[in-house]
Amino acid sequence: MSSRPVPYLTLLIALLLWLASAPSHSGIPVIADGKIVPSLAPMLKDVTPAVVHIATQGRVVVRSPQFSDPLFEYFFGTPREEKQTQGLGSGVIVDAKQGYVLTNNHVIEDADNITVTLKDGRSFQAEVKGSDPDADIAVLRIDADDLTAIPFADSDALQVGDFVVAIGNPFGLKQTVTSGIVSALGRRGLGIESYENFIQTDASINPGNSGGALVNLRGELVGINTAILGPNGSNIGIGFAIPINMASAISHQLIEYGEVRRGRLGIGIQDLTPDLAHAFNIKARRGAVVSQIEPNSPAERAGLEVGDVIVAVNGKPVADSDQLRNAIGLLSVGSQVKIKVIRNGRTRTLSATIEEPQVSTLTGTDLSEKLGGATFEEVLVDGSPGVIVSEIEPGTPAARAGLLPGDVIISVNRQPVTKAQDIAAAAKLNSRALLLNISRNGRQFFLLIR
């Protein structure tokens, strides 16, 4: 009597058959002594020379632990001191001729000295070509010969269940290889970065793997390992990588401009919910609802209207507001974009041109004397109008209060802030103190300035 193979045996047989039929460029041997021998060693031999170790040194300004007396801080502000930092991470050579290395922004952030060490033991000082904190991508350049680069895969073609291999330098160890599968795609809303579209994998990713390679079984780069989800930073089989299509689009701008020049469409958006779909009388269950149109914006000129449900951008489906924000955020200024919308139950496609963001800048003293030394900008935050701290001058009241560039001002004296003048109006409610609700690196907290 025959028996059905158990699922894991079926999976193993399928893998062996795949390996046996794999094209020769994969470097995976198919036959040894007349038997099928599945091994990733030949592929890794080709790929691992492109994965590098990154060591950084820098200095950051921190709050001095020697002066924690609230009375002292009230009269003299919060004392700060410089602290030397060291960091370790990984990177991937993506252009052997130019010496470009792709890594995470958080690996090299605040670094004064960056050393890239190759698998063959050679070390080089690296320069930062550009970095994007919002997507956590950075491009380094090293002046070296005989480099090996990893070819790119199409990360949009990935499927849940695809086998992947993570390569990096966890805990400062030399190159380590782990394997697993794609556990999920399009992970967003984790609060790790401003622009999120993660590949989730159960291939072990640990501290030090950041910036390393996630490759498929053909040795093609599918993602840049970035973060893990686990207690105390330990690995529990939930790791995240930035898709290479997204990282590549950002890296091209970093190489050309030294920064990402994100453009402006000029809309406020929210997720399409079942209740909203019922209210709009549409069958679609996925998309982003236009909740606001900025005057004289590309969206207004394109004919977008409040209540439109955006379901696709440049032919790619849009599941929610986060995905739409990512799609627009990857487009450079001047890009043409086709936007598919549902309006009054009918589908139509509109064309828009991404433009330079309109930035309104005010100094802190224009708003309150307690914010002297800070510069504020009115920008779109998660698709809605908001105010961020763009600059902080050292030694000023704003610096002593603990404000940092990039801080998003949510409210002042419990009054919501959507434009800079909201800060001035809220400051008048209490002349003795400012209670700021701030969002920093995905975390919200209150800051009291007296």
C-alpha positions as semicolon CSV with decimal commas, in nm:
position;residue;x (nm);y (nm);z (nm)
1;M;0,000;0,000;0,000
2;S;0,146;0,336;-0,103
3;S;0,154;0,639;0,124
4;R;0,147;1,008;0,045
5;P;0,472;1,197;0,117
6;V;0,453;1,440;0,407
7;P;0,459;1,810;0,315
8;Y;0,820;1,877;0,414
9;L;0,935;1,578;0,207
10;T;0,740;1,711;-0,090
11;L;0,909;2,048;-0,040
12;L;1,253;1,887;-0,026
13;I;1,187;1,690;-0,345
14;A;1,073;2,008;-0,520
15;L;1,390;2,188;-0,409
16;L;1,609;1,904;-0,534
17;L;1,432;1,905;-0,870
18;W;1,472;2,283;-0,890
19;L;1,842;2,254;-0,818
20;A;1,878;1,983;-1,080
21;S;1,716;2,206;-1,343
22;A;1,881;2,529;-1,231
23;P;2,061;2,720;-1,509
24;S;2,437;2,689;-1,515
25;H;2,493;3,055;-1,421
26;S;2,354;2,986;-1,075
27;G;2,679;2,809;-0,985
28;I;2,492;2,535;-0,796
29;P;2,624;2,184;-0,874
30;V;2,357;1,942;-0,983
31;I;2,542;1,611;-0,994
32;A;2,826;1,464;-0,783
33;D;2,919;1,097;-0,808
34;G;2,601;1,043;-1,003
35;K;2,382;1,188;-0,727
36;I;2,199;1,517;-0,684
37;V;2,380;1,718;-0,418
38;P;2,201;2,037;-0,311
39;S;2,456;2,292;-0,193
40;L;2,466;2,671;-0,186
41;A;2,846;2,675;-0,158
42;P;2,921;2,744;-0,527
43;M;2,670;3,031;-0,538
44;L;2,805;3,177;-0,215
45;K;3,160;3,156;-0,347
46;D;3,055;3,399;-0,620
47;V;2,846;3,625;-0,398
48;T;3,021;3,664;-0,064
49;P;3,316;3,871;-0,198
50;A;3,061;4,147;-0,261
51;V;2,948;4,162;0,105
52;V;3,168;4,386;0,320
53;H;3,223;4,462;0,688
54;I;3,173;4,824;0,797
55;A;3,326;4,976;1,111
56;T;3,251;5,334;1,214
57;Q;3,377;5,589;1,464
58;G;3,208;5,915;1,553
59;R;3,103;6,157;1,821
60;V;2,754;6,248;1,939
61;V;2,625;6,507;2,182
62;V;2,441;6,352;2,477
63;R;2,283;6,474;2,797
64;S;2,539;6,491;3,077
65;P;2,454;6,243;3,357
66;Q;2,643;6,458;3,611
67;F;2,379;6,731;3,612
68;S;2,032;6,586;3,664
69;D;1,903;6,838;3,919
70;P;1,578;6,991;3,781
71;L;1,657;7,322;3,954
72;F;1,996;7,336;3,782
73;E;1,831;7,264;3,447
74;Y;1,568;7,531;3,510
75;F;1,827;7,808;3,547
76;F;2,110;7,683;3,325
77;G;1,947;7,447;3,076
78;T;2,038;7,084;3,013
79;P;2,416;7,031;3,006
80;R;2,547;6,834;2,709
81;E;2,871;6,652;2,646
82;E;3,032;6,476;2,352
83;K;3,058;6,100;2,354
84;Q;3,271;5,887;2,123
85;T;3,080;5,615;1,942
86;Q;3,176;5,300;1,755
87;G;2,956;5,090;1,532
88;L;2,963;4,776;1,321
89;G;2,754;4,675;1,024
90;S;2,757;4,531;0,676
91;G;2,734;4,655;0,320
92;V;2,699;4,531;-0,036
93;I;2,915;4,625;-0,334
94;V;2,671;4,719;-0,610
95;D;2,911;4,881;-0,859
96;A;3,257;4,724;-0,882
97;K;3,392;4,981;-1,129
98;Q;3,291;5,289;-0,927
99;G;3,339;5,127;-0,585
100;Y;2,984;5,196;-0,465
101;V;2,869;5,017;-0,150
102;L;2,504;5,005;-0,045
103;T;2,422;4,994;0,326
104;N;2,177;5,130;0,585
105;N;2,183;5,493;0,692
106;H;2,176;5,391;1,059
107;V;2,502;5,198;1,009
108;I;2,700;5,511;0,916
109;E;2,493;5,785;1,080
110;D;2,700;6,034;1,286
111;A;3,021;5,860;1,174
112;D;3,338;6,065;1,126
113;N;3,542;5,768;1,011
114;I;3,415;5,471;0,807
115;T;3,629;5,165;0,732
116;V;3,516;4,907;0,479
117;T;3,683;4,566;0,496
118;L;3,651;4,318;0,211
119;K;3,630;3,942;0,242
120;D;3,991;3,913;0,120
121;G;4,106;4,123;0,418
122;R;4,173;4,452;0,239
123;S;4,049;4,764;0,420
124;F;3,960;5,106;0,277
125;Q;3,842;5,439;0,409
126;A;3,498;5,516;0,269
127;E;3,332;5,842;0,177
128;V;2,958;5,893;0,201
129;K;2,810;5,966;-0,140
130;G;2,469;6,026;0,011
131;S;2,223;5,902;0,268
132;D;1,847;5,897;0,319
133;P;1,735;5,862;0,682
134;D;1,369;5,839;0,580
135;A;1,425;5,510;0,394
136;D;1,741;5,410;0,590
137;I;1,961;5,382;0,280
138;A;2,317;5,511;0,232
139;V;2,571;5,483;-0,047
140;L;2,944;5,472;0,027
141;R;3,236;5,485;-0,213
142;I;3,573;5,315;-0,178
143;D;3,876;5,356;-0,404
144;A;3,968;4,994;-0,474
145;D;4,042;4,758;-0,763
146;D;3,932;4,399;-0,827
147;L;3,595;4,437;-0,660
148;T;3,298;4,202;-0,698
149;A;2,943;4,333;-0,727
150;I;2,616;4,146;-0,680
151;P;2,367;4,142;-0,968
152;F;2,016;4,267;-0,887
153;A;1,698;4,063;-0,895
154;D;1,351;4,207;-0,951
155;S;1,223;4,228;-0,594
156;D;0,871;4,295;-0,725
157;A;0,872;3,936;-0,854
158;L;0,937;3,787;-0,509
159;Q;0,675;3,554;-0,366
160;V;0,606;3,437;-0,014
161;G;0,783;3,104;0,021
162;D;1,080;3,187;-0,204
163;F;1,410;3,068;-0,058
164;V;1,652;3,344;0,043
165;V;1,997;3,370;0,202
166;A;2,113;3,649;0,437
167;I;2,482;3,743;0,436
168;G;2,642;3,982;0,683
169;N;2,865;4,030;0,983
170;P;2,651;3,975;1,295
171;F;2,795;4,080;1,631
172;G;3,119;4,179;1,457
173;L;3,187;3,823;1,344
174;K;3,331;3,774;0,998
175;Q;3,094;3,680;0,721
176;T;2,802;3,467;0,832
177;V;2,544;3,306;0,605
178;T;2,191;3,210;0,713
179;S;1,904;3,079;0,505
180;G;1,526;3,087;0,514
181;I;1,227;3,187;0,310
182;V;1,033;3,501;0,231
183;S;0,779;3,506;0,514
184;A;0,578;3,810;0,399
185;L;0,595;4,101;0,157
186;G;0,501;4,467;0,180
187;R;0,535;4,496;0,557
188;R;0,452;4,855;0,652
189;G;0,343;5,054;0,955
190;L;0,616;4,914;1,180
191;G;0,749;5,257;1,281
192;I;1,105;5,162;1,187
193;E;1,139;5,407;0,898
194;S;0,935;5,679;0,734
195;Y;0,912;5,483;0,408
196;E;0,847;5,114;0,471
197;N;0,786;4,829;0,229
198;F;0,980;4,548;0,394
199;I;1,050;4,192;0,288
200;Q;0,999;3,976;0,596
201;T;1,219;3,668;0,626
202;D;1,295;3,399;0,879
203;A;1,660;3,383;0,771
204;S;1,846;3,475;1,090
205;I;1,932;3,845;1,102
206;N;2,118;3,977;1,405
207;P;2,285;4,305;1,511
208;G;2,568;4,368;1,267
209;N;2,375;4,222;0,973
210;S;2,231;4,566;0,900
211;G;2,324;4,673;0,547
212;G;2,406;4,317;0,441
213;A;2,268;4,121;0,149
214;L;1,952;3,919;0,113
215;V;1,994;3,708;-0,201
216;N;1,794;3,446;-0,386
217;L;1,928;3,103;-0,476
218;R;2,064;3,241;-0,803
219;G;2,292;3,477;-0,610
220;E;2,094;3,787;-0,704
221;L;2,036;4,069;-0,458
222;V;1,671;4,095;-0,354
223;G;1,704;4,316;-0,045
224;I;1,919;4,501;0,208
225;N;1,890;4,351;0,557
226;T;1,776;4,624;0,794
227;A;1,598;4,528;1,114
228;I;1,472;4,250;1,337
229;L;1,171;4,211;1,558
230;G;1,258;4,038;1,884
231;P;1,304;4,085;2,258
232;N;1,622;4,275;2,352
233;G;1,733;4,277;1,991
234;S;1,761;3,898;1,971
235;N;1,660;3,700;1,664
236;I;1,330;3,512;1,677
237;G;1,293;3,446;1,307
238;I;1,136;3,779;1,211
239;G;1,374;3,991;1,009
240;F;1,316;4,273;0,761
241;A;1,495;4,379;0,445
242;I;1,445;4,676;0,214
243;P;1,349;4,551;-0,135
244;I;1,631;4,610;-0,381
245;N;1,400;4,783;-0,631
246;M;1,326;5,046;-0,366
247;A;1,689;5,067;-0,247
248;S;1,817;5,093;-0,604
249;A;1,582;5,379;-0,694
250;I;1,696;5,570;-0,387
251;S;2,065;5,494;-0,442
252;H;2,055;5,640;-0,793
253;Q;1,943;5,975;-0,651
254;L;2,201;5,956;-0,371
255;I;2,479;5,897;-0,622
256;E;2,362;6,176;-0,853
257;Y;2,256;6,441;-0,601
258;G;2,392;6,329;-0,263
259;E;2,036;6,328;-0,133
260;V;1,688;6,210;-0,224
261;R;1,487;6,483;-0,391
262;R;1,138;6,370;-0,313
263;G;0,875;6,559;-0,501
264;R;0,528;6,683;-0,421
265;L;0,191;6,567;-0,544
266;G;-0,002;6,776;-0,293
267;I;-0,264;6,547;-0,142
268;G;-0,372;6,426;0,199
269;I;-0,465;6,058;0,207
270;Q;-0,612;5,787;0,427
271;D;-0,678;5,414;0,396
272;L;-0,986;5,289;0,216
273;T;-1,191;5,104;0,478
274;P;-1,496;4,881;0,421
275;D;-1,715;5,155;0,569
276;L;-1,573;5,416;0,333
277;A;-1,608;5,180;0,036
278;H;-1,975;5,133;0,128
279;A;-2,023;5,508;0,170
280;F;-1,866;5,574;-0,171
281;N;-2,070;5,287;-0,320
282;I;-1,768;5,121;-0,478
283;K;-1,668;4,755;-0,500
284;A;-1,296;4,817;-0,440
285;R;-1,170;4,710;-0,099
286;R;-0,811;4,829;-0,131
287;G;-0,680;5,175;-0,208
288;A;-0,613;5,521;-0,068
289;V;-0,878;5,790;-0,029
290;V;-0,788;6,149;-0,117
291;S;-0,887;6,354;0,186
292;Q;-0,724;6,684;0,095
293;I;-0,601;6,868;-0,216
294;E;-0,345;7,146;-0,176
295;P;-0,423;7,460;-0,377
296;N;-0,210;7,510;-0,689
297;S;-0,057;7,165;-0,652
298;P;0,021;6,899;-0,916
299;A;-0,277;6,702;-0,783
300;E;-0,514;6,995;-0,838
301;R;-0,382;7,056;-1,190
302;A;-0,414;6,684;-1,269
303;G;-0,783;6,697;-1,178
304;L;-0,776;6,492;-0,858
305;E;-1,066;6,557;-0,624
306;V;-1,137;6,500;-0,257
307;G;-1,310;6,163;-0,228
308;D;-1,121;6,002;-0,518
309;V;-1,000;5,651;-0,437
310;I;-0,653;5,590;-0,578
311;V;-0,615;5,223;-0,672
312;A;-0,300;5,223;-0,888
313;V;0,008;5,435;-0,963
314;N;0,198;5,385;-1,288
315;G;0,017;5,058;-1,340
316;K;0,099;4,912;-0,997
317;P;-0,188;4,844;-0,755
318;V;-0,215;5,057;-0,441
319;A;-0,334;4,870;-0,132
320;D;-0,341;5,153;0,121
321;S;-0,215;5,501;0,203
322;D;0,129;5,376;0,313
323;Q;0,185;5,205;-0,019
324;L;0,076;5,516;-0,208
325;R;0,309;5,730;0,002
326;N;0,597;5,494;-0,077
327;A;0,518;5,498;-0,447
328;I;0,510;5,878;-0,467
329;G;0,809;5,911;-0,233
330;L;1,030;5,713;-0,473
331;L;0,955;5,945;-0,764
332;S;1,197;6,226;-0,835
333;V;1,103;6,582;-0,918
334;G;0,983;6,610;-1,279
335;S;0,857;6,251;-1,299
336;Q;0,535;6,186;-1,486
337;V;0,288;5,970;-1,295
338;K;-0,029;5,794;-1,407
339;I;-0,287;5,776;-1,128
340;K;-0,583;5,539;-1,155
341;V;-0,878;5,652;-0,946
342;I;-1,236;5,551;-0,878
343;R;-1,475;5,845;-0,870
344;N;-1,851;5,809;-0,836
345;G;-1,820;5,441;-0,916
346;R;-1,631;5,498;-1,241
347;T;-1,261;5,437;-1,309
348;R;-1,042;5,696;-1,475
349;T;-0,669;5,759;-1,516
350;L;-0,516;6,101;-1,451
351;S;-0,168;6,231;-1,530
352;A;0,040;6,447;-1,297
353;T;0,393;6,585;-1,283
354;I;0,581;6,557;-0,955
355;E;0,708;6,900;-0,848
356;E;0,951;7,049;-0,600
357;P;0,799;7,060;-0,250
358;Q;0,694;7,405;-0,135
359;V;0,877;7,474;0,189
360;S;0,783;7,755;0,425
361;T;1,060;7,827;0,675
362;L;1,040;8,024;1,001
363;T;1,294;8,080;1,275
364;G;1,214;7,986;1,633
365;T;1,228;8,347;1,752
366;D;0,947;8,428;1,506
367;L;0,729;8,190;1,706
368;S;0,855;8,206;2,067
369;E;1,169;8,333;2,240
370;K;1,196;7,990;2,405
371;L;1,260;7,838;2,062
372;G;1,550;8,064;1,969
373;G;1,810;7,887;1,756
374;A;1,563;7,651;1,588
375;T;1,443;7,666;1,228
376;F;1,104;7,519;1,143
377;E;0,969;7,404;0,807
378;E;0,613;7,343;0,699
379;V;0,605;7,013;0,511
380;L;0,382;6,715;0,443
381;V;0,413;6,460;0,722
382;D;0,265;6,121;0,629
383;G;0,065;6,294;0,358
384;S;-0,074;6,569;0,582
385;P;0,050;6,923;0,659
386;G;0,294;6,937;0,947
387;V;0,594;7,116;1,099
388;I;0,944;6,977;1,146
389;V;1,262;7,111;1,301
390;S;1,503;7,158;1,009
391;E;1,802;7,313;1,189
392;I;1,929;7,367;1,544
393;E;2,202;7,616;1,625
394;P;2,434;7,488;1,903
395;G;2,427;7,671;2,235
396;T;2,085;7,825;2,179
397;P;1,769;7,787;2,391
398;A;1,628;7,531;2,146
399;A;1,948;7,325;2,159
400;R;1,960;7,334;2,539
401;A;1,597;7,228;2,552
402;G;1,681;6,909;2,363
403;L;1,522;6,974;2,024
404;L;1,691;6,794;1,734
405;P;1,675;6,834;1,355
406;G;1,407;6,607;1,215
407;D;1,175;6,637;1,515
408;V;0,810;6,657;1,410
409;I;0,600;6,894;1,622
410;I;0,267;6,723;1,691
411;S;0,125;6,975;1,935
412;V;0,224;7,273;2,154
413;N;0,051;7,333;2,488
414;R;-0,191;7,056;2,386
415;Q;-0,291;7,245;2,069
416;P;-0,251;7,051;1,740
417;V;0,014;7,185;1,504
418;T;-0,025;7,170;1,126
419;K;0,152;7,496;1,038
420;A;0,422;7,706;1,201
421;Q;0,187;7,980;1,311
422;D;0,001;7,721;1,521
423;I;0,312;7,713;1,742
424;A;0,303;8,090;1,789
425;A;-0,066;8,085;1,874
426;A;-0,024;7,800;2,123
427;A;0,278;7,970;2,285
428;K;0,059;8,267;2,378
429;L;-0,159;8,036;2,590
430;N;0,123;7,999;2,844
431;S;0,401;8,257;2,858
432;R;0,595;8,061;3,123
433;A;0,639;7,729;2,944
434;L;0,596;7,536;2,622
435;L;0,475;7,176;2,633
436;L;0,576;7,018;2,305
437;N;0,456;6,679;2,184
438;I;0,728;6,554;1,950
439;S;0,766;6,261;1,714
440;R;1,127;6,143;1,678
441;N;1,236;5,827;1,497
442;G;0,888;5,680;1,522
443;R;0,854;5,754;1,896
444;Q;0,635;6,026;2,050
445;F;0,709;6,205;2,375
446;F;0,654;6,536;2,558
447;L;0,923;6,801;2,600
448;L;0,873;7,084;2,851
449;I;1,056;7,411;2,778
450;R;1,052;7,678;3,046
